[in-house]
Each structure stands twice: as structure tokens, then as C-alpha cells.
């Protein structure tokens, strides 16, 4: 029997608000935001449209795939509010250009839900493999796309990208999918993942072992950036960079909590439950994480996972993770001004990782201004950011740990 989407008691009151977080495009460095106004190369999609129509605001198309098929470099696809339930995944195989990207966004802040429940492999049989082309309710192999303001649910992954570069994934919600919420692999570089909310993703076919909030795995590529992500209540890890070969990724202003618990009663559950997993299997990559928080995960907070690289972990906070807050015992990393409190072990650096100004260097007892995460876990601000909060700031005003 197909499992129903999980019910999350800790955050169910805010789930609806969180899914509204994706609204309008935000201007990013080097990226031109497309306004939601009629343009000569703008295509509109609506649930009451018709794929034989012209795709104007007054005569919209019905399916997102039809708009994708018609789009060319420089096109903007604006999707009216409502739930779209395609039975095959949306395939973004063509590319824009650096000067003329293809934009796909919600129209005028309306809530757009892409529901993949009717697609194959939702879920797959235990132990099965999903054919690559069917991974993701949105499947992207093209380049120079701008995806914004979309909520992707119940897919055989939420967004799956392979060999895809120079894209912006802005204010997406990827929840309750049957694998990772947003997953990139292969030769993928210069991607920006901005203000992502990814939660409740699980993988019955692997007993919870593989579904992360955000996964950038098994590939290589420079210039990938994760900024402002919130990753929670996923069956495996919040963030996972497993075997992303020798390619540094920058993570900042991001949050991971509540990952690795069996909220779906999956048999033989094997979810790992780390907040930020920085690689693995002996593949060296010099990732950077700064100003980020991991709390209440089932295992560790920030872990190198046998990535032997020279990572930089700066001004991060780990709280109440039952294993290790900062585990960089198998890498040669540098940790600076991080804060670890009430973890099973606050820090394990081994013989080759170093650091300074961390709470374990300074010693003493640490308290917080606030342990209430409700501002962090609640609605985003109008610009897509997480509102300021004193959550987990040192009570004595010490200059370490994340500042939101």
C-alpha cells in the first residue's frame, strides 16, 4: 500500500504558510529578474487553459510541458495559481543562454503546486531503481533556467537535475516527495539554490536511507551555491554532498533540523539523520559552510562523513544533536567561531582538523538568548529571506555561532 504523506506534529501548524513562501523572483547577482507583466516572449499556463491556445494571459496553455516545449532562450513561462497533476514528469531538456535564460515562475505571487502523485515510482518497489529520465516531478538536463515560486510535491524526487549548470532555483518548496526534495548530480556547476524549503521527503524503496532535503551528489562542478535553505523532517539527511568530487560548494545562512526520524513507519528504517553531511566515501572536496544551524537531528549536526578535504566551517551552531555537533575527524578542515551545545559530543576534530575561537576552545558553560525556533521555522519574509531572530545566540553576547 502506498504510504500517505507524513504528518509532522512539530510544524504542521506552519506547513501551509511555508508552502506559500515561494512568490516572486528575487534579483540575484548577475541574474535579471523577469517581471510578471506581458512580454512578447511570455507564455502563460493555467489549470483552465488549452494547449491549442496561444499561451497569452487571456488564452493560456493548460500544461506546463506544452509551455516548456514552446519556450526558447529568453522566454518566460508564468504559471497561474492552482494544482497541476501531470502523469509524466516535466522535462526541461532544452537550454537558455547566459544572456537569455528561460524563466519558469508562478504568476503574480499565486500559489502553484506541481503534484507528481500520479507519476511512476511514487513510490517505487522496495529495492527498485528509478530510470534516470523519470527521476523528478521536474527533471532538468538543460542549462540557464530560472525556476522560482513553485511547490513540488509527491514526485519520484521533487526536482532532479543531472549534467545541468548555470541555473537558479529560487524560493522553491519541495515537500513530501518519494526521494530527495532537490537533487543535482553529474557534471553540474554554477547553480544557485536560494531560499529553498525542503521537508517531509522520504524513500520507501530504500527504507528511508536516501531521501534528503537537498542532495548534490555523485558528480563534480565548480561554483555551486546554497543560500538560505531550510531542510527539515526528511528521512535521511538535511543536506548531503555524497561523493561530489573535488568541487567546493558554498553553503551559507541555512538550517537543518528534525532529519532522520521515521515519521512514516517505514519498515527496517535506515535514515541517517545528519543536518549537514559534507561528502563521503573518501572523496576530497573543500566545501565551505558558514552562518548555519543544525539542531534536533537524529544523529549529527555538521559531519565530514569521510570527506578528507580541507573544508571551512565558520560561525555555525550545533544544538541538541544526539551524536556529534561538529564531526571533522576524518578531514583536514578549519573550524572557526562555531558554537556547539548539548550534543552527544560537541566536537570531534581528530588529528588533522584545526580551528580557533570555537566554544570548545573557549570552554565554560553556554546559554542562549532564545531557544524558540518559531521565527526561523515560520513564514519567510516578503523577499524570501528568513526573518531575524535571536535563536541560539550566546546569552553572554560572545562573538561566535550563527547570526540570523
Secondary structure, 3 states (H helix, E strand, C coil): CCCCCCCCCCCHHHHHHHHCCCCCCCCCCCCCCCCCCCCCCEEEECCCCCCCCCCCCCCCECCHHHHHHHCCCCCEEEECCEEECCCCCEEECCCCCCCCCEEEEECCCCCEEEECCCCCCCCCCCCCCCCHHHCCCEEECCCCEEEECCEEECCCCCEEEECCCCCEEECCEEECCCCCCEEEEEECCCCEEECCEEECCCCHHHCCCCCCCEEEEEEECCCEEEECCEEECCCCCCEECCCECCCCEEEECCEEECCCCCCCCCCCCCCCCCCEECCECCECCCCEEECCEEECCCCCCEECCCCCCCCEEECCEEECCCCEEEECCCCCCEEECCEEECCCEEEECCCCCEEECCHHHHCCCCCECECCCHHHHCCCCCCCCCCCCCECCECCCCCCCCCC
